[in-house]
Amino acid sequence: MAWNIALLICFFVAMVRSNPTDVDCSLHQDFNNVKDCCVYPKFRFDEFIKPCGKYMPAGAPRISPCLYECIFNATNTFVDGVIDPDNARMMLEKLFGNNQDFLEAYHNGIMSCSDTVQEMMNSRRTRFQNKTEQCSPFAVFYGVCAQKYVFNHCPSSSWSGNESCEMVRLQNMNCPRTISSRGSSHRLL
């Protein structure tokens, strides 16, 4: 009984600390101040060099729609118009190895992003594209959305918890303009 009461007290304290009415949605998010809020694991692109190497310049892979599209295609992550949960997990296992906390966070993010990605696809601006790289932004939009989800649900062992980070996370989760925005961090999937 005492454990249940303690759990209930913790729940109410958490609710009071994250009361959406305490969030100032008009404040501008300064991503330079919060870029280190969540310590992300290093992505392992080794498994994708053979099928997607042409999109990875020497040194480190660049974030590009073609790289993401290639990785999604190489793992059959998108099947029949929807994300395949098992293939998405396989892709993430290749990218993260045995880091279960981040694997679960990214998987949950990807699985919850379909509406957001559809909105992003519908509202994207036509941009000049290099004629040799005409890849869909669909997969990279999933990466952006999943990254935001992971920022908002960063494993506690990797979350700095400082005031700026907490404020951005509260804004992301409670302010209409940031709920549907395209990410809250400097890194992408």
C-alpha positions in Angstrom: 0.0 0.0 0.0 2.8 2.4 0.9 4.5 1.7 -2.4 1.3 2.6 -4.3 0.9 5.8 -2.3 4.6 6.7 -3.1 4.0 6.0 -6.8 0.8 8.2 -6.7 2.7 11.1 -5.1 5.5 10.8 -7.7 2.9 10.9 -10.4 1.2 14.0 -9.0 4.6 15.8 -8.5 5.5 15.0 -12.1 2.1 16.3 -13.3 2.6 19.5 -11.4 6.2 20.0 -12.7 5.0 19.5 -16.3 1.8 21.4 -16.2 1.2 22.6 -19.7 -0.2 25.9 -18.4 3.3 26.6 -17.0 4.8 26.4 -20.5 5.4 29.6 -22.4 4.7 28.7 -26.0 5.8 32.1 -27.2 9.4 31.5 -26.2 11.8 30.8 -29.1 13.7 27.6 -28.8 17.5 28.0 -29.0 18.7 24.7 -30.3 22.3 25.6 -29.6 21.5 25.7 -25.9 19.8 22.3 -26.0 21.8 20.3 -28.5 23.4 18.3 -25.8 20.2 17.6 -23.8 20.1 14.0 -24.9 23.3 12.1 -25.4 22.6 10.1 -28.5 24.5 6.9 -29.4 26.7 6.9 -32.4 24.9 5.6 -35.5 26.5 2.6 -37.2 26.2 2.9 -40.9 28.7 0.1 -41.6 25.9 -2.4 -42.5 24.6 0.0 -45.2 27.9 0.8 -47.0 27.4 -1.8 -49.7 23.8 -0.9 -50.7 23.9 2.8 -49.9 27.6 3.7 -50.0 27.2 6.1 -52.9 25.2 8.4 -50.6 28.0 8.3 -47.9 30.9 10.6 -48.7 34.3 9.8 -47.2 34.4 10.4 -43.5 30.8 10.3 -42.3 27.4 9.8 -43.9 25.5 13.0 -44.7 21.9 13.4 -43.9 20.2 13.2 -47.2 16.8 12.0 -48.5 18.7 9.5 -50.8 20.6 8.0 -47.9 17.5 7.6 -45.8 15.5 6.3 -48.7 18.2 3.7 -49.5 18.4 2.5 -45.9 14.6 2.2 -45.7 14.6 0.3 -49.0 17.5 -2.0 -48.0 15.7 -3.0 -44.9 12.1 -3.1 -46.4 11.1 -0.7 -43.6 8.2 0.7 -45.7 6.0 -2.1 -47.1 2.6 -1.7 -48.8 2.3 2.0 -47.8 3.0 1.5 -44.0 6.0 1.0 -41.8 6.7 -2.6 -41.1 7.4 -2.8 -37.3 9.7 -5.9 -37.6 11.7 -4.5 -40.4 11.9 -1.1 -38.7 13.3 -2.8 -35.6 15.8 -4.7 -37.8 17.0 -1.4 -39.4 17.4 0.2 -35.9 19.3 -2.8 -34.6 21.8 -2.3 -37.5 22.0 1.4 -36.7 22.3 1.1 -32.9 23.5 -2.4 -32.1 22.5 -3.5 -28.6 21.5 -0.1 -27.2 18.0 -1.2 -26.2 17.0 2.2 -24.6 17.5 4.1 -27.8 16.4 1.2 -30.0 13.0 1.2 -28.2 12.8 5.0 -28.2 13.4 5.3 -32.0 11.2 2.4 -32.7 8.3 3.9 -30.8 9.0 7.2 -32.5 9.0 5.7 -36.0 5.8 3.8 -35.2 4.1 7.0 -34.0 5.1 9.2 -36.9 2.9 8.3 -39.8 0.4 11.2 -39.4 3.2 13.7 -38.9 5.1 12.5 -41.9 2.0 12.7 -44.0 1.5 16.3 -42.9 5.2 17.0 -43.7 4.8 15.4 -47.2 1.6 17.5 -47.8 3.1 20.8 -46.7 6.7 20.5 -48.0 7.9 23.2 -50.2 9.2 22.5 -53.7 12.9 22.9 -53.6 15.5 22.9 -56.3 16.8 19.3 -56.5 20.0 18.1 -58.0 18.9 16.3 -61.1 21.1 13.3 -60.2 19.5 13.0 -56.7 15.7 12.9 -57.0 14.9 10.9 -53.9 11.8 11.2 -51.9 12.0 13.0 -48.5 9.6 10.5 -47.1 12.2 8.4 -45.2 14.2 11.5 -44.0 10.9 12.9 -42.6 10.5 9.7 -40.6 14.0 10.3 -39.3 13.2 13.9 -38.3 10.0 12.9 -36.6 11.6 9.9 -34.8 14.4 12.2 -33.7 12.0 14.6 -32.1 10.2 11.8 -30.4 13.5 10.5 -29.0 14.4 14.0 -27.8 11.0 14.2 -26.0 11.4 10.6 -24.6 15.2 10.5 -24.2 16.2 7.6 -21.9 16.8 9.1 -18.4 20.4 7.8 -18.4 21.1 10.0 -21.4 19.0 13.1 -20.5 20.9 16.1 -19.0 17.7 17.4 -17.3 18.8 21.0 -17.1 16.2 23.8 -17.1 16.7 24.7 -20.8 16.3 21.1 -21.9 13.2 20.6 -19.8 11.6 23.8 -21.1 12.2 22.7 -24.7 10.8 19.3 -24.0 7.7 20.7 -22.4 7.2 23.1 -25.4 7.6 20.2 -27.8 5.0 18.2 -26.0 2.5 20.9 -25.2 2.7 23.8 -27.7 0.8 23.5 -30.9 3.5 25.0 -33.1 6.1 22.6 -31.9 4.0 19.4 -31.7 3.8 19.2 -35.4 7.2 20.8 -36.1 10.0 19.0 -37.9 12.4 18.1 -35.1 14.0 19.5 -32.0 17.5 18.5 -32.2 20.6 18.9 -34.3 20.9 15.2 -35.2 18.7 13.0 -37.3 18.2 9.3 -37.6 
